Amino acid sequence: MEFVSGVLHIGNVSAAEIASRFGTPVYVYDAAVIERQIANVKRAFADLPFRPFYAMKANSNISLLRLINENGFGCDAVSPGEIVLARHGGFEPDDIWFTCSNVSDDDLREIGDERIVINVNSMSEIDRCLALDLPNPIALRVNPDIGAGHHHDVVTAGEGVKFGIDLAEVESARIVVEDSGRKVVGLHAHIGSGVDTIAPLLESARRLLELSTSFSHLRWINFGGGIGVPYRPEEKEFPIDEYGRELTRIAGKLMRARDLTAILEPGRYIVAQSGTLVARVTAKRVSSGVEWIGCDTGFNHLVRPSKYGAYHHIVNASRGSGESLREGFREDRMAQGVIVSGNLCESSDVFTRDNNGSPLPRRLDPVALSDLIAFCDAGAYGFSMASHYNARLLPAEVMVQNGQTRQIRSRQKYDDLIRGME
Ligand SMILES: Cc1ncc(COP(=O)(O)O)c(C=O)c1O
């Protein structure tokens, strides 16, 4: 992203042009950024027997899925609906793992293809797969007793989380599967999301590698996703090459000796930085001496600030400066401290917050009514967590690729709101 004559450009296309063609609010994805992230993953783990997967919960737009699939990724799906989307995105059943989370019998039946690996989350899910006589390959999601993540609600391993077979139960799980005449073909752990250091990821990997020695039919060890990205100006890129080197050092020999393939299934790392939510400023007010701006989007479109107190860098996309971009942010050059809020009828609809989640003014380039503002790094857990709250419509999505812009999801219409209701 860059500014040209004060206007934000995403993949060399002006945000003003995108807004006038597709309206606001609109999610804009820069395909080149996704390709860059994909290349980083492939390079970092190239010395392992390795297959990259994409955790599609981060963003399941079919056009993004196609792009990621064409780049040789498999995918991790967590619901039958995600399997449907994955198939439309070009993923073959052999390239899909279905990671269960308290799934129903109907969910299990709807997997629909016996080549999809079922990654079970608990002993009871093993029992149900066996009772339903599902022929799919089985992998075990393990709780490696170490968790990490950008917020406690996205930590997915360790004590007190809903995921994974405890280490002490893994041997019983293996016996139950094998006694039924089936094979455990994969071991999996995913410790959390937005992990910013490699140490906990490697510790989890070590535990999976130790466990793997008791499994004689394994084909894959899936080390999960979780790789973080910088959101704040002061945050650094995740050291993905170091992660690749260290994982290769601890896992490479064993994986090769046993003809195992390592899987990693990042979501956020692949798509977060490609996405920008562009919205229009609809209101300005001063309250208790603090300036607020309002815009035509809300936490129904980008929930991370409200849900996790998460930071998204915000710039004035109509009249901004290069110094406002996260990479070269010069706070001292920014004129205005404003609180940025959305158009929902809810006090928590505030995008600029302090570490405790309270509204906090943010220094931006001066913002006027009708300016465009851009929420950066919104490609992961943005649209995929969007809702219809307040009967607001879901926004359009647009992809910029090789200087061309195309709509990859149309803006909803009011008819969409009432469909299916009586
Ligand atoms: C099983 C599993 N794998 C992968 C991911 C992707 O995580 P991230 O987007 O942080 O890479 C998640 C997200 O929570 C997950 O639950």
The ligand as an SDF file (V2000), in Angstrom:
LIG
                    3D

 16 16  0  0  0  0  0  0  0  0999 V2000
   -7.2290  -26.0570   14.0800 C   0  0  0  0  0  0  0  0  0  0  0  0
   -6.7820  -24.7210   13.6230 C   0  0  0  0  0  0  0  0  0  0  0  0
   -5.8140  -24.6530   12.7120 N   0  0  0  0  0  0  0  0  0  0  0  0
   -5.3700  -23.4650   12.2330 C   0  0  0  0  0  0  0  0  0  0  0  0
   -5.8940  -22.2850   12.6920 C   0  0  0  0  0  0  0  0  0  0  0  0
   -5.3890  -21.0210   12.1090 C   0  0  0  0  0  0  0  0  0  0  0  0
   -4.8310  -20.1760   13.0060 O   0  0  0  0  0  0  0  0  0  0  0  0
   -4.0630  -18.8920   12.4500 P   0  0  0  0  0  0  0  0  0  0  0  0
   -5.0330  -18.1460   11.6260 O   0  0  0  0  0  0  0  0  0  0  0  0
   -3.6440  -18.1560   13.6540 O   0  0  0  0  0  0  0  0  0  0  0  0
   -2.9040  -19.3930   11.6490 O   0  0  0  0  0  0  0  0  0  0  0  0
   -6.8830  -22.3090   13.6800 C   0  0  0  0  0  0  0  0  0  0  0  0
   -7.4200  -21.0340   14.2110 C   0  0  0  0  0  0  0  0  0  0  0  0
   -7.7970  -20.8950   15.3280 O   0  0  0  0  0  0  0  0  0  0  0  0
   -7.3540  -23.5580   14.1430 C   0  0  0  0  0  0  0  0  0  0  0  0
   -8.3110  -23.6300   15.0730 O   0  0  0  0  0  0  0  0  0  0  0  0
  1  2  1  0
  2  3  1  0
  2 15  2  0
  3  4  2  0
  4  5  1  0
  5  6  1  0
  5 12  2  0
  6  7  1  0
  7  8  1  0
  8  9  2  0
  8 10  1  0
  8 11  1  0
 12 13  1  0
 12 15  1  0
 13 14  2  0
 15 16  1  0
M  END
$$$$
